[in-house]
Amino acid sequence: MTGISTLGQALTRINLINDQNIQLNNLTTQLATGKITQRFSGLNNNILASKRARANFQSLDTYINNIKNADRRINQMLAAIEEFQAQAENFANSLVQFSQESTHQKGEVIYYDDPLTTTVEITQVGMNDSEPDIDLKTMQDLASNIFNFMGDLLNVQEGDVYLLGGADSLTQPYNNNGTLDAALSTLITNWKDETLPAATNLTSDELISALRSRNVADDPYAVTDTIIGYSAALSAGNVGDVFIRVDERIEVKYTALANERAFRDIMVAASFIKNENLPPIADAYAEPYTPGDPTLADGAPGATLDDMKDNFYQVFNELVGMVNNALDDIDTIRFRLESARARIEEVRRTHIADQNALQNTIDDVENADLNDVAVKINMLQIQLDASYRVTASVQQLSLVNFL
């Protein structure tokens, strides 16, 4: 006798419909997300390829973000340095245009005629007024105005980070605490006052040496970085460089320090010119003048007006040269930073190209073919509809009807 069992058939149809529903859900998810699976385990043999590509992509993303941050900081550094240079160029132009034909002070020349001689002498020994003329005052005002501004540029920041402070980036690299002005006032006084002991009185050459020197081991009167107002770390010369890691093997240095020689020399020159002890250029005396009279104000050293002018402009021309050389050196600093920026930009482009290749690998492994998914969904819906129809027809059968 042949037995008829509908239970086994029903269970088979139920399992088939469940499998088809699971497939439909998976395909619907693929269509919505564009991904073959929502879990790595669903990638089967492609798991390692996907994980490796994603890890490398993320690593490159970290380097690219580092490069973006460094590029932004380099741009800020360059902007501050370029503005510093522009102000220094204005200062340099004012120095070059300053006439070296006069004493640039108001009043009249005082002449000396030796009464012990029979000839009339016209030795110029000084001026009867110490007040600077408009040209000297204008140059000093410009130096004073740009000095504070340039100091602010040396302290350029991004958030709490001082960009010209080297590795000591949380410490303000420059502080205008008045020590530079005080030191230069003393140097100018010791240069002008010829009544001082020889050990204290400075010649023009000694003054120039002091202005150029940064180390008391080289010159006891040196204008050190500490005097200028630079931070302790910068003054000691032990600040580390700033680097950006652009990949697992390469670091690029992009350091520019506030106390580099170019910046230092311009700050010293501007401070010297603006110093209130700099005028007058020539000794000022009360009239009538008698040899041996004390000065109302000391000018540059020298027995005659020509000597004083020669000494003043000797120092002045050294400052002009110092500023012009510093401007050239700033170009070198800018080129150094631009070179670092170009190098990291080249690496960034390489990383982006590598990321694109990795993304293609990820897409090939993880992404679903949406056209293929749509076709499969359509076919599966037809199969499900047929399955439901068969199930409905079978349910209408019974043993009674069969018999």
C-alpha positions in Angstrom: 0.0 0.0 0.0 1.3 3.4 -0.9 1.1 6.0 1.9 0.6 9.6 1.2 2.2 12.1 3.7 1.8 15.8 3.3 3.9 16.6 6.4 7.3 16.1 4.8 6.3 18.0 1.8 5.0 20.9 3.9 8.2 21.1 5.9 10.3 21.1 2.7 8.2 23.9 1.3 8.4 25.9 4.6 12.2 25.5 4.6 12.4 26.6 0.9 10.3 29.6 1.6 12.4 30.6 4.6 15.6 30.3 2.6 14.1 32.4 -0.2 13.0 35.1 2.4 16.5 35.1 3.8 18.0 35.5 0.4 15.5 38.3 -0.4 16.4 40.1 2.8 20.1 39.9 2.0 19.6 41.1 -1.5 17.4 44.0 -0.3 20.1 45.0 2.1 22.7 44.8 -0.7 20.5 47.0 -2.8 20.1 49.6 0.0 23.7 49.7 1.1 25.6 48.7 -2.0 27.6 46.2 0.1 27.7 42.5 -0.4 27.5 41.9 3.4 27.3 43.9 6.7 29.9 41.6 8.4 33.4 40.7 7.4 32.5 37.1 7.9 30.2 37.4 4.9 33.1 38.1 2.6 34.4 34.5 2.9 37.8 34.2 1.3 38.1 38.0 0.7 38.1 38.9 4.4 41.9 39.3 4.6 42.0 41.4 1.5 39.3 43.7 2.8 40.8 44.1 6.2 44.3 44.7 4.9 43.1 47.3 2.4 41.0 49.1 5.0 43.9 49.2 7.5 46.3 50.6 4.9 43.7 53.1 3.8 43.2 54.3 7.4 47.0 54.6 7.9 47.3 56.8 4.8 44.4 58.9 6.1 46.3 59.5 9.3 49.4 60.7 7.4 47.2 62.9 5.1 45.7 64.6 8.1 49.1 65.1 9.6 50.2 66.7 6.3 47.2 68.9 6.2 47.9 70.2 9.7 51.6 70.8 8.9 50.7 72.6 5.6 48.3 74.8 7.5 51.0 75.7 10.0 53.6 76.3 7.4 51.2 78.7 5.6 50.7 80.6 8.8 54.5 80.7 9.4 55.1 81.9 5.9 52.4 84.6 6.2 54.0 85.9 9.4 57.5 85.8 8.0 56.4 87.5 4.7 54.7 90.3 6.7 57.8 90.6 8.9 59.9 90.9 5.8 57.6 93.5 4.3 57.9 95.7 7.4 61.7 95.2 7.4 61.9 96.3 3.8 60.0 99.5 4.7 62.5 100.0 7.5 65.5 99.3 5.1 64.1 101.8 2.6 63.9 104.5 5.2 67.5 103.8 6.2 68.7 104.0 2.6 66.9 107.2 1.9 68.2 108.9 5.1 70.6 111.6 4.0 74.2 111.3 5.3 75.1 114.9 4.6 73.9 116.6 7.8 73.6 116.1 11.5 69.8 116.0 11.3 69.3 118.3 14.2 67.8 121.7 14.6 69.8 124.8 15.4 73.0 126.2 14.1 76.5 125.0 13.8 78.9 126.1 16.5 82.3 127.2 15.3 85.5 127.4 17.2 88.2 130.0 16.6 91.4 129.5 18.6 92.2 132.9 20.1 95.9 132.0 20.4 96.3 132.0 16.6 96.3 135.0 14.2 94.2 133.2 11.6 90.4 132.9 11.7 89.4 129.3 12.1 86.1 127.8 11.3 86.3 124.5 13.1 82.8 123.0 13.5 82.6 121.6 17.0 78.9 121.0 17.4 75.4 122.3 17.3 73.5 124.7 19.5 70.4 122.5 19.6 70.0 118.7 20.3 66.5 118.3 18.9 66.4 115.9 15.9 65.0 117.2 12.6 62.0 115.9 10.9 63.9 113.3 8.8 65.6 111.7 11.8 62.4 111.8 13.9 60.4 110.2 11.0 62.9 107.4 10.7 62.8 106.8 14.5 59.0 106.8 14.5 58.9 104.2 11.8 61.3 102.0 13.6 59.3 102.4 16.8 56.0 101.5 15.0 57.3 98.4 13.2 59.3 97.1 16.2 56.3 96.1 18.3 54.4 94.8 15.2 57.4 92.6 14.2 57.6 91.3 17.7 54.0 90.2 17.5 54.7 88.4 14.2 57.5 86.4 15.9 54.9 85.2 18.3 52.5 83.9 15.6 50.2 81.2 17.0 47.8 78.4 16.0 45.7 77.9 19.1 48.2 77.5 22.0 51.1 76.6 19.7 53.8 79.1 19.0 54.8 78.4 15.4 58.3 80.0 15.6 59.2 78.5 18.9 60.5 75.2 17.6 59.8 72.1 19.6 59.2 74.3 22.7 56.0 75.3 21.1 54.0 76.1 24.2 56.4 78.9 25.3 56.2 82.4 23.9 59.4 82.7 21.9 59.7 86.5 22.2 58.9 88.9 25.0 59.4 92.7 24.7 60.4 93.1 28.4 62.4 96.3 27.9 65.8 94.7 28.4 66.9 95.3 24.8 66.0 99.0 24.9 67.8 99.4 28.2 70.9 97.6 27.0 71.1 99.7 23.8 70.7 102.8 25.8 73.7 101.9 27.9 75.8 101.0 24.8 74.9 104.3 23.1 75.7 106.3 26.2 79.0 104.5 26.6 79.8 105.2 23.0 78.9 108.9 23.1 80.3 109.8 26.5 84.0 110.3 25.9 84.5 111.4 29.5 84.1 107.7 30.7 87.1 105.6 31.5 88.7 103.9 28.5 87.6 100.5 29.8 83.9 101.7 29.6 83.9 104.1 26.7 83.2 102.3 23.5 84.7 103.1 20.1 82.5 102.8 17.0 84.1 99.5 16.1 83.4 98.2 19.6 79.8 99.3 19.4 79.3 97.6 16.0 80.8 94.4 17.5 78.4 94.5 20.4 75.4 95.0 18.1 76.4 92.1 15.9 77.5 89.7 18.7 75.2 87.3 20.4 77.6 85.7 22.8 79.5 87.3 25.7 82.3 84.8 25.0 82.8 86.7 21.7 82.2 90.2 23.0 81.6 91.2 26.7 79.1 93.8 25.5 77.2 91.4 23.2 73.5 91.9 22.7 72.5 88.4 23.6 69.3 86.6 22.8 68.3 86.9 26.5 68.8 90.7 26.4 66.6 90.9 23.2 63.8 89.0 25.0 63.9 85.6 23.5 62.7 82.6 25.6 65.2 80.7 27.8 65.1 77.7 25.5 65.7 79.7 22.4 68.5 81.8 24.1 70.2 78.6 25.2 70.1 77.2 21.7 68.7 73.8 22.8 65.3 74.0 21.2 64.5 70.9 19.1 63.3 71.0 15.5 59.7 70.5 14.3 59.0 67.5 12.1 56.0 66.0 10.3 55.8 62.3 9.8 54.5 61.8 6.3 54.8 58.1 6.1 56.1 55.1 8.1 59.7 55.9 7.0 60.0 59.7 6.3 59.9 62.7 8.5 60.1 66.2 7.1 61.6 69.1 9.1 59.8 72.5 8.9 61.5 74.6 11.6 61.8 78.3 11.6 62.8 80.0 14.9 62.0 83.5 16.1 65.7 84.1 17.0 67.2 83.1 13.7 70.0 85.6 12.8 67.8 87.4 10.2 65.0 88.2 12.7 67.4 88.9 15.5 69.5 91.5 13.5 66.4 93.4 12.3 65.0 93.6 15.8 68.3 94.9 17.1 68.6 97.4 14.3 65.1 98.7 14.7 65.5 99.0 18.4 68.8 100.9 18.0 67.3 103.4 15.6 64.2 104.0 17.7 66.2 104.4 20.9 65.7 107.8 22.5 69.4 108.1 23.3 70.4 107.9 19.7 70.0 111.7 18.9 71.7 114.0 18.7 74.2 113.0 16.1 76.5 115.9 17.1 77.4 117.4 20.5 75.0 120.2 21.5 76.5 123.2 23.4 75.1 126.3 24.9 76.1 129.6 23.4 78.4 131.4 23.6 80.7 128.4 23.3 84.0 128.3 25.2 86.4 125.3 24.8 86.0 122.9 27.6 82.3 123.7 28.1 80.2 120.7 29.0 77.8 119.4 26.4 74.0 119.9 26.7 73.7 116.5 25.0 76.3 114.1 23.7 76.5 113.3 20.1 78.6 110.6 18.4 82.3 110.6 19.5 84.7 113.0 17.9 86.4 116.3 18.4 84.8 118.0 15.4 81.4 117.9 13.7 82.9 115.9 10.8 84.4 113.4 13.2 81.0 113.0 14.9 79.3 112.5 11.6 81.9 110.0 10.4 81.5 107.9 13.6 77.7 108.1 13.5 77.4 107.1 9.9 80.0 104.4 10.3 77.7 102.7 12.8 74.6 103.6 10.8 75.9 102.1 7.6 76.8 98.9 9.5 73.2 98.7 10.5 72.0 99.3 7.0 74.2 96.4 5.8 73.0 94.2 8.7 69.4 94.8 7.8 69.9 94.2 4.0 71.8 91.0 4.7 69.0 89.9 7.1 66.4 90.5 4.3 68.3 88.2 2.1 68.5 85.6 4.8 64.7 85.8 5.3 64.4 84.7 1.7 66.5 81.7 2.6 64.2 80.9 5.5 61.1 81.2 3.3 62.7 79.0 0.7 63.4 76.4 3.4 59.8 76.3 4.4 58.5 76.3 0.9 60.7 73.4 0.1 59.3 71.5 3.1 55.8 72.3 2.0 56.5 71.2 -1.6 57.9 67.9 -0.3 55.0 67.0 1.9 52.5 68.0 -0.8 54.2 65.6 -3.2 53.9 62.8 -0.5 50.2 63.8 0.0 49.5 63.4 -3.7 51.1 60.0 -3.6 49.1 59.0 -0.6 45.9 60.0 -2.3 46.8 58.0 -5.4 47.5 55.0 -3.1 44.2 55.5 -1.3 42.3 55.5 -4.6 43.9 52.2 -5.5 43.1 50.8 -2.1 39.5 52.0 -2.4 39.2 50.2 -5.7 40.3 47.0 -4.0 37.8 47.6 -1.2 35.1 48.3 -3.7 35.9 45.2 -5.7 35.8 43.0 -2.6 32.9 44.5 -0.7 30.6 46.2 -3.2 27.6 44.5 -4.7 26.8 44.7 -8.4 23.4 46.5 -8.1 22.2 45.5 -11.5 22.9 41.9 -10.7 21.2 42.3 -7.3 18.1 43.8 -8.9 17.8 40.9 -11.4 18.2 38.4 -8.5 15.6 40.1 -6.4 13.2 40.0 -9.4 13.8 36.3 -9.9 13.5 35.5 -6.2 10.2 37.4 -6.0 8.9 35.2 -8.8 10.1 32.1 -7.1 8.6 33.2 -3.8 5.3 33.9 -5.5 5.3 30.4 -7.1 6.2 28.8 -3.7 3.3 30.6 -2.0 0.9 29.5 -4.8 2.0 25.8 -4.5 1.7 25.9 -0.8 -1.8 27.4 -1.0 -2.9 24.7 -3.5 -1.5 21.9 -1.4 -3.3 23.1 1.7 -6.6 22.7 -0.2 -5.9 19.0 -0.6 -7.0 16.5 2.2 -7.0 12.7 2.6 -10.8 12.8 2.3 -10.7 14.6 -1.0 -8.0 12.2 -2.2 -10.1 9.1 -1.3 
